[in-house]
Amino acid sequence: MSHVKWLLLIAAAGLILRLVASNFLPPSLNWDEVSLGYNAYSLLQTGRDEWGTILPTIFRSFGDYKLPIYVYLATISPFFVRLPSIVFGTLLIIITYLLGWRLASPFVGLTSAVLVAISPWTWWISRIALEANVGALFIAIGICCLLVRKTNLGILFLGLSVWAYNSARVFSPLFLLAYLFLHRPKLTTISYLLTAFLFIPMVIQLLSPSGQARLSWLTILDSGAIAQIDQLQSRPGGRLLYNKATYFLYRFGQNYLSYFSPNFLFLKGGDHYQFSIQNFGLLYLVSLPFFYLGLLKLNKISWAWLLLAPIAGSLTRDAPHVLRAIPMLPLSMLLIAHGLDRFGRNVKALFFVGLLISTIYYLVSANSYRNNYSQSWQYGYSKVVQFIKQRYSDYDQIIFTKKYGEPHEFVAYFWPWNPADFQLRKQWDYHANWYWVNALDKFTFVNDWEIGQLTFKPNTLVVTSPESKISGREITTFNFLDGQPAFIVYEK
């Protein structure tokens, strides 16, 4: 079978693995996915985001300010919001083959493609509506173009990546500078225009309040770190040893090295429940020796890629982070394939047998994730919203708990609420660097601890969590998938 036929077979298998039961595992859409989908729906209907901004280049959302490309892609299928991620995750398989073939050989290309198709890291994030997955593909295409001396195309796709995911805003400019230094290609007028058009507005946006909003929550030098530094400075010699510069360098170095640790890559994986299945490595354990052996075969540009990839994630306080390590894709798979290519047929055969067994075990184990972590995915909102919608005309007031985060967004998406009406009629306030929607038509969205302090109208439906039981007739309960109650619905 020719290499192209093998590649198409691998890509088809990867697509099937991403599509099958994609709305079943992970068990539900989380608030970020719902926000992406509803903003896409709002754009499609009105040309504005949920806040009424015309064709924005950054989406306010809850105050976390999402980059634009995924939202615009999702206008194709706002109510199958995971589709762009599935498609882009599948396309990454093909681009990885081209990278491996260009950097080494068809074997390295095909092996890397297989690893992208079935590795826990790439498989899982391709089943979620994630800006990071789009950024990963654009980075890979950009690097592939640069490797074949298509400089303008390389600049274009690296430039697009910075409008897809925040980690790319650090990695892509640095990698482009490294490439220009190492290869010194001849730049044309188009090269300069593309750079100016895609990167300069990014810098301007980064310096704006909206561009700084997300960074202020994630930076190493957050308010907690500064308070800790102030305490340490009271010790003898404290100001010399404990200051912002020394603390930053220590934490940055610690974070940076963590992205290459076997614990993160092959044993435990990430700590964030939504971005990887817990206690599974991001790459299969059978790949571990070949990953580190692959380091011996890297060329200069691949070394630049590897060394620059963890920088963005290392600047944040909760490293190592699965999504912020996205610039390491698909280089991690290329490294494994490089390392394996040093060995003969017997070792390669054993590797692929081990890979098959590992994949089956992982996919079987993934089923338990659905029940164990449904609360992390804000499971139950869609059912509650449909329950309310069917009875909406029967009540004068609906109280909805904020216990699980941003209920207004789930109401807007699963209803779905008319975007023009939503833009105008929601009531909100801004505090603690967040946009809080408190009311929409009959809905009042409140914190659990506030529900008992409210004055209810005579004909009111109340949706609470188990921690906030109230007097009134209990109508029904919606459970998480582990059987624990999520929402309790009362009639007052």
C-alpha positions as CSV (number, residue, x, y, z in Angstrom):
1,M,0.0,0.0,0.0
2,S,1.4,3.4,-0.9
3,H,2.2,6.0,1.7
4,V,-0.7,8.2,0.6
5,K,-3.2,5.3,1.1
6,W,-1.8,4.6,4.5
7,L,-2.1,8.2,5.5
8,L,-5.7,8.4,4.3
9,L,-6.5,5.3,6.3
10,I,-4.8,6.7,9.4
11,A,-6.6,10.0,9.0
12,A,-10.0,8.3,8.5
13,A,-9.4,6.2,11.7
14,G,-8.5,9.4,13.6
15,L,-11.6,11.1,12.3
16,I,-13.8,8.2,13.4
17,L,-12.2,8.1,16.9
18,R,-12.9,11.8,17.2
19,L,-16.5,11.7,15.9
20,V,-17.9,8.6,17.6
21,A,-20.0,9.7,20.6
22,S,-18.4,13.1,20.7
23,N,-21.3,14.5,22.6
24,F,-21.2,11.6,25.0
25,L,-17.6,11.8,26.1
26,P,-16.8,14.3,27.5
27,P,-20.2,14.0,29.1
28,S,-21.6,17.5,28.3
29,L,-20.6,20.9,27.1
30,N,-18.8,23.1,29.6
31,W,-19.3,26.9,30.0
32,D,-16.4,27.7,27.6
33,E,-17.8,25.5,24.9
34,V,-21.3,26.9,25.4
35,S,-20.0,30.4,25.2
36,L,-18.2,29.7,22.0
37,G,-21.3,28.2,20.5
38,Y,-23.7,30.9,21.6
39,N,-21.4,33.7,20.4
40,A,-21.2,31.9,17.0
41,Y,-25.0,31.7,16.9
42,S,-25.2,35.4,17.8
43,L,-22.8,36.3,15.0
44,L,-24.8,34.2,12.6
45,Q,-28.1,35.8,13.5
46,T,-27.1,39.4,14.2
47,G,-23.4,40.0,13.1
48,R,-22.7,40.8,16.8
49,D,-21.5,38.9,19.8
50,E,-23.6,38.2,22.9
51,W,-22.7,41.7,24.2
52,G,-23.7,43.5,21.0
53,T,-20.3,44.1,19.6
54,I,-20.1,44.1,15.8
55,L,-17.7,41.4,14.4
56,P,-15.3,41.5,17.3
57,T,-11.6,40.6,17.2
58,I,-11.8,39.4,20.8
59,F,-14.9,38.1,22.6
60,R,-15.7,39.4,26.0
61,S,-17.7,36.3,27.1
62,F,-17.6,36.3,30.9
63,G,-14.6,38.6,31.1
64,D,-12.1,36.0,30.1
65,Y,-11.9,37.5,26.5
66,K,-11.7,34.6,24.0
67,L,-9.8,34.9,20.8
68,P,-11.9,35.1,17.6
69,I,-11.0,32.3,15.2
70,Y,-12.8,29.4,16.9
71,V,-16.0,31.5,17.3
72,Y,-16.0,32.4,13.6
73,L,-15.4,28.8,12.6
74,A,-18.2,27.7,14.9
75,T,-20.7,29.7,12.9
76,I,-20.8,26.8,10.5
77,S,-22.3,24.6,13.3
78,P,-23.0,26.6,16.4
79,F,-25.0,23.7,17.9
80,F,-22.4,21.2,17.2
81,V,-19.7,23.4,18.6
82,R,-17.1,20.6,18.8
83,L,-17.1,20.1,15.0
84,P,-14.2,22.6,14.2
85,S,-12.0,21.0,16.9
86,I,-12.8,17.5,15.5
87,V,-11.9,18.6,11.9
88,F,-8.8,20.5,12.9
89,G,-7.6,17.6,15.1
90,T,-8.0,15.3,12.1
91,L,-6.2,17.7,9.8
92,L,-3.3,17.8,12.2
93,I,-2.8,14.1,11.4
94,I,-2.1,14.9,7.8
95,I,0.1,17.9,8.5
96,T,2.1,15.8,11.0
97,Y,2.8,13.3,8.2
98,L,4.1,16.0,6.0
99,L,6.3,17.4,8.8
100,G,7.8,13.9,9.5
101,W,8.4,13.2,5.9
102,R,10.1,16.5,5.4
103,L,12.2,16.3,8.5
104,A,13.2,12.6,8.2
105,S,11.4,9.9,6.2
106,P,8.0,8.5,5.2
107,F,8.2,6.1,8.1
108,V,8.7,8.9,10.6
109,G,5.8,10.8,8.9
110,L,3.4,7.8,9.1
111,T,4.4,6.8,12.6
112,S,3.9,10.4,13.8
113,A,0.5,10.5,12.1
114,V,-0.6,7.3,13.9
115,L,0.5,8.8,17.2
116,V,-1.4,12.0,16.6
117,A,-4.5,10.0,15.6
118,I,-4.6,7.9,18.8
119,S,-2.5,9.5,21.6
120,P,-4.5,10.6,24.6
121,W,-3.3,14.2,24.3
122,T,-4.4,14.8,20.7
123,W,-7.4,12.5,20.8
124,W,-9.0,14.0,23.9
125,I,-8.5,17.7,23.0
126,S,-9.9,17.0,19.5
127,R,-13.2,16.0,21.1
128,I,-13.7,19.3,22.9
129,A,-14.4,22.8,21.5
130,L,-11.0,24.2,22.2
131,E,-9.3,27.3,20.7
132,A,-6.0,25.6,21.5
133,N,-6.7,22.8,19.0
134,V,-7.1,25.4,16.2
135,G,-3.9,27.1,17.3
136,A,-2.0,23.8,17.2
137,L,-3.0,23.1,13.6
138,F,-2.1,26.7,12.4
139,I,1.3,26.4,14.1
140,A,2.0,23.0,12.5
141,I,1.0,24.3,9.1
142,G,3.1,27.4,9.5
143,I,6.2,25.4,10.5
144,C,5.6,22.9,7.6
145,C,5.4,25.8,5.1
146,L,8.7,27.3,6.5
147,L,10.4,24.0,6.2
148,V,9.6,23.9,2.5
149,R,10.7,27.5,2.1
150,K,7.2,28.9,1.6
151,T,8.0,31.8,3.8
152,N,4.9,33.9,3.2
153,L,2.6,31.0,3.8
154,G,4.5,30.2,7.0
155,I,4.1,33.8,8.2
156,L,0.4,33.7,7.3
157,F,-0.4,30.5,9.3
158,L,1.8,31.5,12.3
159,G,0.1,34.9,12.2
160,L,-3.3,33.2,12.2
161,S,-2.3,31.1,15.2
162,V,-2.0,34.2,17.4
163,W,-5.6,34.9,16.8
164,A,-6.6,31.4,17.7
165,Y,-4.9,30.7,21.1
166,N,-3.0,32.7,23.6
167,S,0.0,30.4,23.9
168,A,0.6,31.0,20.2
169,R,1.0,34.7,21.0
170,V,4.2,33.9,22.7
171,F,5.5,30.9,20.7
172,S,4.7,31.9,17.1
173,P,6.6,35.3,17.1
174,L,9.5,33.7,18.9
175,F,9.7,30.8,16.5
176,L,9.4,33.0,13.4
177,L,12.3,35.1,14.7
178,A,14.3,31.9,15.3
179,Y,13.6,30.7,11.8
180,L,14.6,34.0,10.3
181,F,17.8,34.0,12.2
182,L,18.7,30.4,11.4
183,H,17.7,30.3,7.7
184,R,17.9,34.0,6.7
185,P,15.3,33.6,3.9
186,K,14.7,36.4,1.4
187,L,11.7,38.4,2.6
188,T,9.4,40.1,0.1
189,T,7.0,43.1,0.5
190,I,4.3,40.5,1.1
191,S,6.3,39.1,4.0
192,Y,6.4,42.4,5.7
193,L,2.8,43.2,5.0
194,L,1.6,39.9,6.4
195,T,3.8,40.4,9.5
196,A,2.5,43.9,10.0
197,F,-1.2,42.9,9.4
198,L,-1.2,39.8,11.7
199,F,1.3,40.5,14.5
200,I,1.1,44.3,15.1
201,P,-2.6,44.3,15.9
202,M,-1.9,41.3,18.2
203,V,0.6,43.4,20.2
204,I,-1.8,46.3,20.4
205,Q,-4.5,44.1,21.6
206,L,-2.2,42.4,24.2
207,L,-1.4,45.9,25.6
208,S,-5.1,46.7,25.9
209,P,-7.2,46.0,29.1
210,S,-9.1,43.2,27.3
211,G,-5.8,41.6,26.2
212,Q,-4.4,41.8,29.7
213,A,-7.5,40.5,31.5
214,R,-6.8,36.8,31.2
215,L,-3.1,37.2,31.9
216,S,-3.8,39.0,35.1
217,W,-5.4,35.8,36.5
218,L,-2.7,33.4,35.3
219,T,0.6,35.1,35.6
220,I,3.3,33.7,38.0
221,L,3.4,37.1,39.8
222,D,-0.2,37.1,40.9
223,S,-1.4,38.7,44.1
224,G,-0.8,35.6,46.1
225,A,2.8,35.4,44.9
226,I,3.5,39.0,45.7
227,A,2.1,38.5,49.2
228,Q,4.4,35.6,49.7
229,I,7.4,37.6,48.5
230,D,6.5,40.4,51.0
231,Q,6.5,37.9,53.8
232,L,9.8,36.4,52.8
233,Q,11.5,39.8,52.6
234,S,11.2,40.2,56.3
235,R,13.9,37.5,56.8
236,P,17.6,38.5,57.0
237,G,18.8,39.3,53.5
238,G,15.3,38.8,52.3
239,R,15.2,41.7,49.9
240,L,18.2,40.4,48.0
241,L,17.1,36.7,47.9
242,Y,13.4,37.2,47.8
243,N,12.1,39.7,45.2
244,K,9.9,39.6,42.1
245,A,12.9,38.9,39.8
246,T,14.3,35.9,41.8
247,Y,10.8,34.5,42.4
248,F,9.9,34.8,38.8
249,L,13.1,33.2,37.5
250,Y,12.8,30.3,40.0
251,R,9.2,29.6,39.2
252,F,9.7,30.0,35.5
253,G,12.6,27.5,35.5
254,Q,10.6,25.1,37.6
255,N,7.6,25.3,35.3
256,Y,9.7,25.1,32.1
257,L,11.4,21.8,33.2
258,S,8.0,20.3,34.2
259,Y,6.8,20.3,30.6
260,F,9.6,17.7,29.8
261,S,9.1,15.5,32.8
262,P,8.0,11.8,32.3
263,N,5.4,12.4,35.0
264,F,3.6,15.0,32.9
265,L,4.1,13.4,29.5
266,F,3.9,9.7,30.2
267,L,2.7,8.8,33.7
268,K,0.2,11.2,35.3
269,G,-0.7,13.8,32.7
270,G,-2.2,17.1,33.6
271,D,-4.0,18.1,36.8
272,H,-6.9,19.8,35.1
273,Y,-9.9,17.5,34.9
274,Q,-11.3,18.8,31.7
275,F,-8.2,18.6,29.5
276,S,-7.0,15.1,30.1
277,I,-8.2,11.8,31.7
278,Q,-6.7,11.7,35.2
279,N,-3.7,9.5,36.0
280,F,-3.0,8.8,32.3
281,G,0.0,10.3,30.5
282,L,-0.6,12.5,27.6
283,L,1.5,10.1,25.5
284,Y,1.5,6.3,25.9
285,L,4.1,4.9,28.3
286,V,5.4,2.6,25.6
287,S,6.6,5.8,23.8
288,L,8.7,7.1,26.7
289,P,12.2,5.8,25.7
290,F,11.7,6.7,22.0
291,F,10.7,10.3,22.9
292,Y,14.0,11.0,24.7
293,L,16.0,9.1,22.1
294,G,14.4,11.3,19.4
295,L,16.1,14.3,20.9
296,L,19.4,13.0,19.5
297,K,18.1,13.4,15.9
298,L,16.8,16.9,16.0
299,N,18.0,19.6,13.6
300,K,18.4,23.3,14.5
301,I,14.9,24.3,13.6
302,S,13.4,21.4,15.5
303,W,15.5,22.3,18.6
304,A,14.2,25.9,18.3
305,W,10.7,24.5,18.2
306,L,11.2,22.3,21.2
307,L,12.9,24.9,23.4
308,L,10.5,27.7,22.6
309,A,7.3,25.6,22.9
310,P,7.0,25.5,26.8
311,I,7.7,29.2,27.3
312,A,4.1,30.4,27.2
313,G,2.9,27.8,29.6
314,S,5.9,28.4,31.9
315,L,4.8,32.0,32.4
316,T,1.6,30.9,34.2
317,R,1.2,29.8,37.8
318,D,-0.5,26.3,37.2
319,A,2.1,24.6,35.1
320,P,2.4,22.1,33.6
321,H,-0.8,22.7,31.8
322,V,-2.1,20.5,29.0
323,L,-3.5,23.2,26.8
324,R,-0.7,25.7,27.3
325,A,1.7,23.1,26.1
326,I,0.0,23.0,22.7
327,P,3.0,24.4,20.8
328,M,4.7,21.0,21.7
329,L,2.2,19.4,19.3
330,P,2.9,17.5,17.1
331,L,6.6,17.8,17.8
332,S,6.2,15.3,20.7
333,M,5.0,12.7,18.3
334,L,7.7,13.5,15.8
335,L,10.3,12.9,18.5
336,I,8.9,9.5,19.3
337,A,8.9,8.5,15.6
338,H,12.5,9.8,15.3
339,G,13.6,7.7,18.2
340,L,11.8,4.6,17.0
341,D,13.4,5.0,13.5
342,R,16.8,4.1,15.0
343,F,15.7,0.5,15.6
344,G,15.0,-2.5,13.4
345,R,11.8,-4.3,12.5
346,N,11.5,-6.4,15.7
347,V,11.6,-3.4,18.0
348,K,9.2,-1.5,15.7
349,A,6.8,-4.4,15.6
350,L,6.8,-4.6,19.5
351,F,6.3,-0.9,19.7
352,F,3.2,-1.0,17.5
353,V,1.8,-4.0,19.4
354,G,2.3,-2.1,22.7
355,L,0.7,1.0,21.2
356,L,-2.4,-1.0,20.2
357,I,-2.7,-2.5,23.6
358,S,-2.2,0.9,25.3
359,T,-4.8,2.5,23.0
360,I,-7.5,-0.2,23.7
361,Y,-6.8,0.1,27.5
362,Y,-7.0,3.8,27.4
363,L,-10.3,3.9,25.4
364,V,-11.9,1.4,27.7
365,S,-10.8,3.3,30.8
366,A,-12.1,6.5,29.4
367,N,-15.6,5.3,29.8
368,S,-15.3,5.6,33.6
369,Y,-14.3,9.3,33.2
370,R,-17.9,10.1,32.1
371,N,-19.4,9.1,35.4
372,N,-16.6,10.2,37.7
373,Y,-16.2,13.7,36.3
374,S,-19.6,14.8,35.0
375,Q,-19.7,17.6,37.7
376,S,-16.5,19.0,36.2
377,W,-18.3,19.4,32.9
378,Q,-21.3,21.1,34.5
379,Y,-23.5,18.2,33.6
380,G,-27.2,18.6,33.9
381,Y,-27.7,22.2,32.6
382,S,-29.1,21.1,29.2
383,K,-31.8,19.0,30.9
384,V,-32.7,21.7,33.4
385,V,-33.0,24.3,30.7
386,Q,-35.3,22.1,28.6
387,F,-37.4,21.3,31.7
388,I,-37.8,25.0,32.4
389,K,-38.5,25.8,28.7
390,Q,-41.5,23.4,28.6
391,R,-43.0,25.1,31.7
392,Y,-41.9,28.7,31.1
393,S,-45.3,30.2,30.6
394,D,-46.6,28.6,33.9
395,Y,-44.4,30.8,36.1
396,D,-44.0,34.5,36.8
397,Q,-40.4,34.2,38.2
398,I,-37.6,31.7,37.8
399,I,-34.7,31.6,40.3
400,F,-31.6,29.8,39.0
401,T,-28.6,29.1,41.1
402,K,-25.1,30.2,40.0
403,K,-23.6,27.3,41.9
404,Y,-22.0,25.6,38.9
405,G,-21.1,28.7,37.0
406,E,-22.7,31.0,34.4
407,P,-26.3,29.6,34.2
408,H,-27.3,32.4,31.8
409,E,-25.0,31.1,29.2
410,F,-26.5,27.6,29.3
411,V,-30.0,29.1,29.2
412,A,-29.1,31.2,26.1
413,Y,-27.4,28.2,24.3
414,F,-29.7,25.3,25.1
415,W,-33.0,27.3,24.7
416,P,-31.7,28.8,22.3
417,W,-32.5,32.4,23.2
418,N,-32.9,35.0,20.5
419,P,-29.5,36.7,20.3
420,A,-30.9,40.2,19.6
421,D,-33.2,39.9,22.6
422,F,-30.4,38.5,24.8
423,Q,-28.0,41.4,23.9
424,L,-30.6,44.0,25.0
425,R,-32.5,42.4,27.9
426,K,-30.0,40.7,30.1
427,Q,-29.1,42.6,33.3
428,W,-25.5,42.5,34.5
429,D,-22.8,44.1,36.5
430,Y,-19.0,44.0,36.5
431,H,-16.9,43.3,39.6
432,A,-13.9,41.1,40.5
433,N,-12.7,41.2,36.9
434,W,-15.8,39.4,35.8
435,Y,-19.1,40.1,34.0
436,W,-22.0,38.8,36.0
437,V,-25.3,38.3,34.3
438,N,-28.0,38.5,37.0
439,A,-31.3,38.5,35.2
440,L,-32.9,37.7,31.8
441,D,-36.7,38.2,31.3
442,K,-38.3,36.0,34.0
443,F,-34.9,34.6,35.1
444,T,-33.0,35.8,38.2
445,F,-29.5,34.2,38.5
446,V,-28.3,34.2,42.1
447,N,-25.6,32.6,44.3
448,D,-26.7,29.7,46.4
449,W,-26.3,31.6,49.7
450,E,-28.6,34.4,48.4
451,I,-31.6,32.2,47.6
452,G,-32.8,32.0,51.2
453,Q,-32.7,35.8,51.4
454,L,-34.9,36.5,48.4
455,T,-38.5,37.6,48.4
456,F,-40.4,35.2,46.0
457,K,-43.3,36.1,43.9
458,P,-46.4,33.9,44.4
459,N,-45.8,31.8,41.3
460,T,-42.0,31.0,41.2
461,L,-39.9,28.1,40.0
462,V,-36.6,27.8,42.0
463,V,-33.6,25.8,40.7
464,T,-31.0,25.2,43.5
465,S,-28.1,22.9,44.3
466,P,-28.3,20.3,47.1
467,E,-26.4,22.7,49.4
468,S,-29.3,25.2,49.3
469,K,-32.5,23.5,50.1
470,I,-35.5,25.7,50.6
471,S,-39.1,25.4,51.7
472,G,-41.6,24.7,48.9
473,R,-42.8,21.8,46.9
474,E,-40.0,19.8,45.4
475,I,-40.8,19.0,41.8
476,T,-37.8,17.0,40.6
477,T,-34.1,16.4,40.9
478,F,-31.4,16.3,38.2
479,N,-28.4,14.1,39.1
480,F,-24.8,14.0,38.0
481,L,-23.9,10.8,36.2
482,D,-22.5,9.3,39.5
483,G,-25.9,9.5,41.0
484,Q,-25.2,12.5,43.2
485,P,-27.9,15.3,43.0
486,A,-26.9,18.3,40.9
487,F,-30.1,20.5,40.7
488,I,-33.2,20.4,42.8
489,V,-36.3,22.1,41.4
490,Y,-38.9,23.7,43.7
491,E,-42.2,25.4,43.2
492,K,-43.0,28.3,45.5
